[in-house]
Amino acid sequence: QVQLVESGGGLVQPGGSLRLSCAASGFPFFRNVMSWYRQRPGKERERVARITNAGGAYREYADSVKGRFTISRDNDKNTVYLQMDSVKPEDTAVYYCHTTRSEVEYWGQGTQVTVSS
């Protein structure tokens, strides 16, 4: 049974940093492409970052977070991370971990990130 559990969200001031984690289980983690999505208030869910399987050599970012967010993975810990730096109020959203297995999409429960002074 595939499970994705996010953690690390919270309240952060503009310009600050936060690291989100997603612990995965129930599938061969190292084989899967992993992504982070977010859903801002009143907006559709959007992908913010993606990392390829195995060594994670290829990483892709939404233009809105490029240069500020970094996705990484630790295959020994079955965990994918999203390092968020220089955060802005518009980064306020629920952040979700995502993967696909046998053409079925899996989502975590989400973690709230609020950027406010």
N, C-alpha and C positions, 0 to 999 in steps of 0.2 A: 504494500500500500504506500503510494507516494505521499510524502508529507513535506511541507515547506513551512518553516516557522521563523518569522522575522522578529528581530529585536533591535533595540538601540534608538528608537525614536524618542522624541521629546521636544521640549521648548529650547530654542537656541536664538541668540541675538543675531541681528544682521552682521555679516562679516565673520561670524563664528564657524565652527566645524562640528561635524557629527559623523559617527560611523555606524552604519546599519549592517546587521548581520542576518544571514538566512541559513539556518541549519536544515540540511536536506537528508531524507532517509527514504528507503523503500525502492531505490533504483541505483544502478551503477553510476554514481555521481560524475566520475571522471569522463564519462562518455557523453554527457549532456551539455548542450549550450544552455547557459543560464542568463537570465535577464532581470533587470529591475524596471518596473513600471511605476507610474504615479498617477493619482487622480486628484486634481486640484478642485476646489469648490466650484461647482457649476460647470465643470469642464469634463470632457471625455478622458478616459484612461489613455495614457501615452507612454511609450517606451522611452526611458532615459538612458539606459546603457545595456550592453550585451557583451558577453565574453564567450569565446569558443570553448570547446571541450578540451580535455587532456591538459596541455600546458597553458592554455588560455593565451595563445600568442596573438590572437586578433581580438581587438576590443573596438566597440562602436559606441558613439555617444550622440545624443540629441544635440542640436546646435545650441539650445538654451543652457546646456550644462557643460559643454565642451570647455576644457581648461580649468574647470572648478571641481568636477566630480571624477572619481577614479573607481572603476570596478576591478575587483581582483577575486581570486579563488584559492582555496587551500584544499586540495583533493584528499589530503590525509585526514582532514577534519570534516569533510563533506560540507563545506561552508563557502558561501559566496558573500562578498562584502561590497558595500558602497561607501566610499569615503567622500564626504561632502564638505568642501571647503568654500570659503567666501560666500556663504549662503545669503540668499536674498529673500525678502518677504514673499516673492512670487514662487519660491520653492516650497511654500506651505502646501502640504498635500498628505494623502495617505499613500505610503510607498509599499509596493507589492513585489514579492519575489515570484518568478515565473520560469517554468520549463515545459517542454513538450516531450511526451514519450508515446511512441506508437500512434502518432497523430492526435493524441489527446492532450489538451492543455491542462496544466496544474498551476494553481495559485496558492500563495500563502494567505493568511488572514489579514495581512496588512499591518503597518505600524505608522502611527501619526507623527508627522514632523511639522512643527509650528515655528516659523521664523518671525520673531517679533521682539521689539524692545520694551 
